[in-house]
């Protein structure tokens, strides 16, 4: 067992388990696992750790907030690598999020009252929304709504998940740029029917989207959509035209600066390729189709 100290970045409750996502860590004891990792050539500098607690009531009673400094005892290892082709590679996935280590059989020794107000507020809203969905809907529907609204798939019914998977529509259960765009459009629709002027409506929408991004964890597609919508909103407020490719380039630059390892995720690649397809490939097909309608058209 080893002690690690850190600034807590994120908290996630999954049924009867609690996950703490930590960075800026240091260990009280020398770890043999560190030397093994270095021998294998795995990048471990500034890597974070995922601490898994088997009981969530203990952490809730301790009132751990996002931004708290914590001291934890636990058994530490690295995430498993995919052993078969096509298998989910948990090590690659968590490394792309900045976490190389995992800790289990954890015990929280002490914490403080520090917190990140915006992130902590978004987390509390997420928890309250999840509780409201559990009270208002049946278990199956609540699990699906939490997956779509809160990016929380821990309560998603396996039957529903398999149905979407078999239909090739499992991406609908993940929060994507489409969800962010629809959410932003709905907020603007409401705000434009209030006394707020256009600039205030766009500003409030941007703030709500950023808080929503905190709540769902800023996935690659969500971060891209939020940045692009922010650029669009600023253009509307100052009377400038919007160019999707320029906004996409700015979004990719910001994403790589903030989360450089996101480039390892397939979600990052697919999200950006989708926008390139809409902005570049589709117009090219339409232009070419005018010259060769029989090739492009599906009519026979």
N, C-alpha and C positions, 0 to 999 in steps of 0.2 A: 504494500500500500504506500502511496505517496501523497504528499500534500501539494496542492497547487493554489496559487492566488491570482486573482484576475479582476478585470472590470467586466461585469455581465452585460452582454449585448442584447440577448433575446431570450425569451421564455416561451415554451410551448407545452401545453398540457395535452396528452394523448391518453384518453381513458384513465387507467390507473397509474400512468407513468408521467414524469415531468422531465423535460429536456431543457438544459441550460446551454446556450451557445456562447462560448467564451473566447475572448482574444486577449492579447497582451499578457500572456500567462508566464509564470515562472514556477519551477519545481523546487521544493525543499530538499528532495532526495535526488541523487544521481540515478538516471533511468537507463537500464541496459537497452531498452527499446529504442532510445535515441541513437545509440551507437549502431544498432542494427539498421536503422533507417538510413543513417549516413553511409554505411557500407553499401547499401543498395542504391545509393545515389538519388534518394527521394528528397525533394526540397522540403525542409522542415523549419526554415527560418521564418519567424513571425506567424507560424501556423496556429490556428485556434484549436479548441477542443470542445467536444459535445459531451456533457455530463448527463448521465441517465440516472434518474431517481425512481425507485420502484413505488414510492408513495407520494402523492401530490399534497396531502394534507399537511405534512411537515413543512414543506416549503411555503405553503400559503400562510401557515401560522407564523413563520419567520418573516413574512412580508418582504420577500426579495423583490426588488424593483429593477427595471431595465436601467442600467447605469450603476448599480450597486457594486461595491467591492466585496468579494467573497473569498472565503478560505474553505477548501473542500478536500476531504480525504477520499481516495478511491483507487481502484485498479485501472491502470492505463494501458492501452494498446492502440494500434493503428486500425483503420477501417480495412475490411477485406477487399481484395481485388477480385474481379470477375475471373472465375476459373474455367468457364465455358464460353465459346463464341455466342454473342447475342444475349448473354446474361447481364443483368443490371450490375454495373460496376460502381459499387458504393464508394470506393476509395476515390475514383475519378470525380464522382459527383460532389462529394463533400470537399475535396481539394478545390474544385471550381468555386465553392462557396467560402473557401478560406479555412477549412477545418481538416486537419490531418489526423488528429487523435480523437479517441473516444474513451470515456471513463465510465465504469459501471461499479456496482456495489458502493455507490457514493454516499457520503455523509457530510452534510453542511455543518461546518464548525462555527462559523461566525459570518456576519454580514454587517453592513452599515446602512444608513438612511439615504445615501446618495441616489439620485435618479436622473434620467433624461426626460424632462417634462413632456415633450412632444411624442416621443416614442412610447413612453409609459402611458400617456393618455390614449394613444391609438390602441395599445394592447388592452387597456381596460374596456374600451369601446368594443373591441373584438370579443372579449369574454362575455360582456353583457349581451351583445347581439346573439352570440351562440346560445346563451341561456334562454333568451327570449324565443329563439327558434325551437329549442327543445321543448319549451312549454306550449308553444302555439301549434306545432305540427307533430305528426306521427314520427316515429323514430327513423323510418326510411326516408321520408321527405325532408326531415330536418338535416339528416346527414348529407343529402344531395344539395340542399340550399347552402349549408355551411361550406361545401366544396366550391360552389359557384361564387358565393359572396365573400367568403373569408379565406379562401385557399386552404381550408382545413379538411383533409380527406380522411382523418382518423376515424370518423364515424360513418363514412360512406359505406352503404350496404354492398356486400360483395356481388350480389345478384345484379344490382343496378350497374355496378362498375363493369361487370362482364358483358351486360347487354350493350352498353355504349362501346365497349372494346370490340365486340363482335360486329357491330354496325359501322366500325371505323370512325366513330364520332367521340372517342374518349377525350379529344382535345377540348370539347365543349365543357368538360368538367374542370378544366384548368383556366385560371384567370389569364386572359390574353389581351392583346391590344384592342380587340373587338369589344371585350367587356368594358375596358377603360373608356373607350370612345363612346359607347352607349351610355355609360354612367355619367360622363361629362356632358353629353347632349341632354340628358334628363335634368341635370342640375341647372344647365343654362336655360332650358325650357321653363323651369319653375322661376328662376331669378329674373328672367326677362318680363315676367308678368307681375313683378313687384316694383316698388318705387325706385329700386336701384338702377343707376344708369349703366350703360354698356361696360364701361371700364370697371366699375365695381363688381358687376356680375362675373366678368372674366377673372378678376382678381380673386374673388371668393371661390370660384370654381377651381382655380389653380391650388389654393390653400387646401381645399377639401381633398383634391386628388393626391396631394403630397401626404396628407395625413392617412389617406386610404392606402397609399403605397407603403407607409410605415406599417400599417395594420396587416397587410398581406405579405410583407417581407421583400418588396421590390424585386420581383422576378425579372429576368431579362426583358421579356415582352412588355411587362407592366412599366418598367423603368423607361423603355423606349417610347411607349405610347404617352407617358406623362410628360417626358421632355419635348416630344413633338407637339403635343397639345399646348404646352406652355409657350413654345415658339409661335404657334399659330395664334394664340391669344394675344401675345405681345404685339404681333403684326396687326391684328385687328384693332388693338387699342391705339397704336400710333399711325395707323393708316397705311401700312406697308403690305405688299403682296406676299403670298406664302408659296414657297417652293418645297415640295415634299422631299426631294433628294438632298437639298441643303439641310433641311431639318433632320433627315435621317443621318447625315454625316455628323452633325453636331451631337445627336443622341448617341451615336456609336463612340464618339470621342469622349463624351462625358462618362459613358458606361465603362469604357476601358480605363479611364483615370480612376473612377471610384471602385469598380470591381473588375480588375484586369483579368482575373481567372474565369470570368463569365464566358470568355471566348471558347472555353472547353465544353460548354453546355450546348446540347443540340437545340434547346429552346432559343438560345441566342441566335444561332445560325438560321434556323427556320423562320424566326420572326423577322429578321432583316431581309432574308431572301424573299419573303412574302411581299414586303413593301417594294423591293426592287422589281419584283414581277408586276405589281400593280402600276408602278410609276414608269417603268422602262419597257418591259416585255409586252404588256398588254397594248400600249399605244403603238408599238412597232407592229404588232399583229393586225391592229385595226388599219394602220396605214398600208401595210402590205395586202390586207384583205380587200381594200378598195380596188387594187390593181388586179388581184387574182381572187375574186369572190368564190370561185368553185373550190379553191384549196382551203380557205378559211371557214366558209359557211358549212353548217351541218345539214343544210337542206339538200335533198336529193331530187 
